[in-house]
Amino acid sequence: MPLPPESFAVAALIVAGAFVVFGLTGFGSTIIAVPLLAHFLPLKFVIPMFVLLDFGAALRSGLKFHATMDKRELKAIVPCMLAGVAAGVFLLVNLPADWLALALGVFVVGYGALAASGREPDLRLAQWWAIPVSLVGGVMSALFGASGPLFVIYLTARGLDLAVVRATMAVVFLITTSSRIAMFAVAGLFSQENVLTSAALFALPMLAGVWLGHHIELAMPRRRLMQLIGALLVLSGASLAINVLAKP
């Protein structure tokens, strides 16, 4: 593990907190954790390491909620999403690390501001929107592991109820993480020293966070929770972008 003990303890708390949110909402672990972990570790190290944690959480949730998924929506989403993942892996391997970190910071600030505003898009989309949404979502998933909000907006705009959205998202998340793992392996991203070891060390806080998220009873409405998460994302994304821009 390329971290001193005190930094590892902070990183473990970040991982656990991110997966508490995942357990509560069904997405959001990566968009919360990766910008913060990028302060400790290189982004091209964090993303392949974290996808292994995401896969463990996705497998658990996908098996739990798969019975109520919308198979018709999945058939529309998956092919273009996989094409987007392939394009995103190419960009991840070839773009400079600072460009990726800056883009991630800006993206997280934008999504955090939308979530903090409390406004929920009131849309109704035809199924052909699955093509552009899935392509962009696949690219974002490979680059940042942060396609969850986009797919939630699309599925909600298709008129699905919350339980079906959650179940379908669990399967989408499982497919994106497994495809990213396969493509990251082909691209050699797992050959970096300590990537697999780091994922194994963070597996315990990941499992603890998912368990707590599934069992915790919130004293606040879901909308207020998303506003709080959004405010935190604005701060974490801005700190990452400022850190990149401040480099000589």
Salt bridges, closest charged atoms under 4 A:
GLU73 OE2 - ARG158 NE 2.66
ASP98 OD1 - LYS247 NZ 3.08
